[in-house]
Amino acid sequence: MKSYRVLRESFLADREVRKAYDELGPEFVIIEKLIQRRLHRGVTQGQLAEMIGTKQAAISRFESGKYNPTVGFLYKVADALDVKLKVTIS
């Protein structure tokens, strides 16, 4: 299994992903944290997809920043990884 840092750098090598990442910084903070948690727990994309009732491709698109997830999707992922998703509006 790749480390989070190696995985992140491989995604950011793609120009489109890098551009989207730079434009959508806050959104990618959420993605980064969920990827870190998935890797820490030793869960594959396929396993996570099965846990939330979706396909591995959807998890891949989400993690690469090529998919704009709904809040419901984020809550499903967070719940499956046993983390609390907290949204604060100030």
C-alpha positions, 0 to 999 in steps of 0.5 A: 500500500502506498503512503498517503504522501506518495499517493497525494504526489502521484495525484498532483502530478496530473495537471488537471488534478493539480489545477482543481486542487489549487482552486478548491483548497478547502474541499481537498482538505476534506478529501485529504483527511478521508484518504489519510484515514482510509490508508491508516485503517488499511482499507482499499478503495474497493473495500470502502466502496463496498462499505458505502454501497458504491463502486470503486471507481466512484471512490477513485474519482472522489479521491482524485478530485474529479468528482464533486461529492454530495454532503451525503456521500461525505457523511457515508465515507466518514461514517464507514471510516469511523470519523466524525464529519463536522461542518462549521459555518462562520 
